Structure formats: C-alpha cells, structure tokens
C-alpha cells in the first residue's frame, strides 16, 4: 500500500536569470546581428547610448549656441539704409544654378537606380515579346506562357492547362499555344520554356551546333541516354553510341557546353559580405590578436537621464529610470563579457594553429571543442556558441572560427594529423598528377601512407568527394 507523506530534499539547480539568458544569447550572435541587437536596445532604453553619439550631441549643442549668439549680435545692428536696388538676377541666379545642378544630379541618380534594379527572366522575356511583331492575341498568349516559366527557365504547366486559362477570354486552339511556345523557346536565352532537361539541351544544341559533325550522336544521347550521363556510366554510353574514345571525349565537351538551367543567368542573389570579428597580424615575429573595433561600439549610460534620478520626486518616473539604468548596465557588462570571451577563444585558436598561419592547410593541427574548453576552463557549449558565425581575419584569408576544428588521424610516429591537413595533401597530390594517368583512391592512400598517415581508401574517397574532386576515371576522361 502506498503511503502519503511529506519529505525535505536538498539539491542544486541552475537558475537561468534574465541576465544570464541575455549573456548567452549575445555570445552566439554574429557581428551583424550584434549591431542590430545593440541598436534595438539603444532605441528602447533612453539611458543607453553610444559614446560617439554623446560627443556629437555636445559638439552640435555648442555649435548651435554659437550660431544663436551670432544671430543675436547681427539682429542688434540695424542698417540705416536697406539696399533695394539689388538686381533680380543676383537674387535668383544661384537658385537657378542650384536647381539646374539638382536636376542633373537627380537625373544621374535616377539612371543609377534604373541600372541597379536587377532584370528578371520574366521581364527580359516580356521585353522581347513587346518588341516583337506578334499580333495582340499572340502577345497575350506569350505573356501567359511566360507567367508559367520558373526562374530556372522551365515551363511548369502543360499547354493544355495554359489553353484552359486563356479560353475564358480568347477563342484559340491548343496548336496556337504550341506555336507561341516554340517561338518563346528560341528567344534569349535559347532553351527557355522547355518541359524537361532533355528538351532544353536539344533546343540549345540545334541552335548553337546545327552544323557540328557530332550533332546526330549528340541528339541521340540527349533523347535516349541522358540517364547514363547522370549515372556517370560512360563506358556503356560510349558502347551505345559506337564512338572512339577521341570522338566520345569531344562529344562530352560539346554536351558540357550546354546550360541545363538557362534561366540561372537572371537569378540575382545578394552577396553576403563577411565582417571579421577578430584580426590576426604578425608583429615582430609574434602573432597578435585584436578585436575588430568597428563592430564594437563603445556604450555608456546617458548622463542627462542618470542625473535626473536624484531630482525626481514622481515614483513612477523614478522607477522607470531605475529599471532602465539597471538594464543598461547589465547590457554593457554582457557586451564586455562577450568581447572578452571571443578574444580569449581567438587567442587560443591562434596559439594552437600558428603553424597553419605560417605554412598553410597542410600544417593544420587536429583540434576539437573539448581542447579549448579545458584550456580556457569553459563549457564546450560556450566554445560552440563563440565559434559559430565568428570570423578571423588572417594574412591567409578570412576563416570562420569553426574552420580550425577538425577530427584527427593517427600517424605512424604516434602523432596525429587533422582531417583538414589530409584534405590539403590529397588536393596537392591530385594537382600535380599526370593528366593521362590520374591517381586512384588506392594510389592516394599509398602515397599518404608513405608520408606516415594511415587512412583507409574509403576515407580518401570521402575527403576527395567533400572537396568536389571527381574520381580518377572522370579526371582522365575530361582532362
């Protein structure tokens, strides 16, 4: 029988205070996200401000006071006679000139804006349709077809479906839709509006290489054996096409010159610029690590509102300023702790990977999160947060902190070699191989073993594939 009763139990648990939660969240933010977070806190908290903002405010106030004093002095002096004979041209001349410059500037700015707007695939096709000699009905059909072409350039609906959408306002047949689709497929870029990969490649082949000596086997390949290319079964493909090795290699180069996604040229992606969090420089033979000050605005408490606390008698206002004062102090402290932790982790990485900075990837040492956690007396989760979306600017380039962490492989001498270093060695061996006799994965394994690194052939293949390097068979075929 179960008995009910009361008992006392002692234990320890971690309480996540709002301040601790804020510190953890700031630690995992990238430099751009941190800037946004700082700005949001400044906007919400009147007691938090940037140091430079307060300096500018002081300078502006001084300048404004000087200007007011100057105006007051001028107003106290009234001239005995006003100049009423001033020529109208003198008054409006500068205004007209400025207006003209403004127009030129506005026109120039407008041109820049127009050219800065990216041209989409749909607008590019529509412009060609508008400038064509098609009749009004055909242009209506063409515009509708264009609306069903995806950004990669493929038609997403059948001509039958397009016909149904047009029959509500036009009396047309499906063969008219087919005819306009064929017209669109030969616009720029050629191969647009195709319904399959085979069709778009065939359209490009017939347009660009209609007189090529291999046009017939190329058509046969695209119509019947495209799946063999996707499977990379080149031996069977050459047998089916009955071509010599020389002709087959020429055919493959011909196929590779075609664009499988003709609309990609109009897919404008924005460039994400990386702002480094830490700079690494070599000064007098030593690697020196410093934070990027441009990403770390100096924050302070607003003196004006802080001084108001001593003079306020209204309890509501006083409590409001007190709470914001405390939050501002905690935020500034959390930012300082974040910067200190990032700098300590960066120093530890540079200390362990100084050989990489000096000699390159082949000198990369194996390192895991636990190594730095033990060295800095921090938790592994903290190291993981710090090394995510944080970037190190070195003489060799910009690298994410996580780049310097990799697994290791034991060497014959009892040491260890990082996976990054092994990949660099494989890449170097492949770069220097004979084009007519590329190195197989087994051969690469043997060459690495001679350098004291024991890796399985499957591991070599995994590293090679991770670097997007084709197999030896493919490298030989396309050499």
ABEGO torsion letter per residue (X at the ends): XBBBBBBBBBBBBBBBBAAAAAAAAAAABBAAAAAAAAAAAAAABAABBBAAAAAAAAAAAAAAAAAAAAAAAAAABBBABBBAABBAAAAAAAAAAAAAAAAAAAAAAAAAAAAABBBBAAAAAAAAAAABABBAAAAAAAAAAAAABBAAGBBABBAAAAAAAAAAABBBBAAAAAAAAAAAAABOBBGBGBABAAAAAAAAAAAAAAABAAAAAAAAAAAAAAAAAAAGBAAAAAAAAGBBAAAAAAAAAAAAABBABAAAAABBBBBBBBBBABBBBBBGGBBBBBBBAAABBBBBBBAAAAAAAAABABAAAAAAAAAAAAAAAAAAAAAAAAAAAAAAAAAAAAAAAAAAAAAEAAABBBBBAAAAAAAAGBBAAAAAAAABGBBBBBAAEBBBAAAABBBBBBBAAGBBBBAAAAAAAAAAAAAABBAABBBBAAAAAAAAAAAGBBBBAAAAAAAAAAAGBBBAAAAAAAX
